[in-house]
Amino acid sequence: MPFTLPKLKYAFNALEPYIDAKTMEIHHGKHHAAYTANLNKAIEGTDMEGKSIENILINLDKDNKPIRNNGGGFYNHSLFWEIMSPKGGGKPTGKLANAIDSAFGSFESFKEKFTAAAATQFGSGWAWLVVHEGGKIEVCSSANQDNPLMPGIGCGGTPILGLDVWEHAYYLNYQNRRPDYINAFFNVINWDEVSSRYAIGKEEVKE
Ligand code: MN
């Protein structure tokens, strides 16, 4: 099978108290596993077999709902686990910090903008920080399992930070308190990983 569920680099309970173990276990072991299995089914026997997930999403036919939903779900969650860490939190440093200051004025303004994008996404979806070729960064949100790699979705560019605001991501612990979950997320953001993705993403030409 071409795509496999990536292993978490930390235990299910490692992000507590910000994200609870039960949510992580179901989110990774059931939701992400289902997107992975359904993506594999959807590409079987098509010319997408053997292509990278980025390539599949960049060239997506948005009317192809099985690929859009499950390819998006596979990619989005694979990113999500990586940009969190039990040693996360704090603020970015170096070139990413400079890019945040020049795009938003300050880290606090970035946090406000990202929080607003996550809080106001109606229903299920994601909030994103993306980098464009050349290094400009931008915040946006998208519905369902869409992401800015897909043609015409969100702000375009390459996602370097994403927050899942589907209820399955927070409901067990936070119920309807999405703003509390968003605030908690900032305590587990792995800024080293986001910085690496920024450095790679700003060099990428998306064709
Ligand atoms: Mn999810």
Residues whose N, C-alpha, C, O or C-beta is under 5 A from the ligand:
A	BS01	MN	D164 W166 A169
